[in-house]
Amino acid sequence: MKIPIAYNISQWGSATEILYCCPNCETSFSILGKRNKFCYNCGIEIQWHNVLLNVDKDIAEKYHNNYNEQKEIILNINKKNMGGTNK
């Protein structure tokens, strides 16, 4: 079982939803379901327990308005997910 990898923050709806991809084949989960137990492309089992699903509005706004900080914000989300903290 592997933890999905954050790669973006959605600009649709609340604009705070974190978009994830498979840690094995990098297929996005935003197309066929956000919390699949298995990757529909490679079949690897995905562990969603303690994975952040949303960020607060301030972080989302910072992400959407400052291209230079996007990489660091996503890196921090992935670090939090690896550490098992959930908000």
C-alpha positions, 0 to 999 in steps of 0.5 A: 500500500502506498500513499498518493502524491499531491500534485495540484490544488484544484481551482474548481468548486471550493478551490481548496481540494488537493489533487492526487496521483498514483505514486507508482504510475503518476496517473491522476485520481481526479478523473475517475474518483478521488479516493480509489482504493486501487489505481485504475491504471497500474492496480497498486493499492492506495492508502488514503488514511491520514491523507490531507484532502483540502487546504485552508483558503489562505494556502489555496489562495497563496498557491493560486496567486504565486507561481513561485510558491506552488512547488513548495506548497505541494512539497509540504503537503506531501511531507505532511502526508508521509508523516501521518498528520491530518487536518 
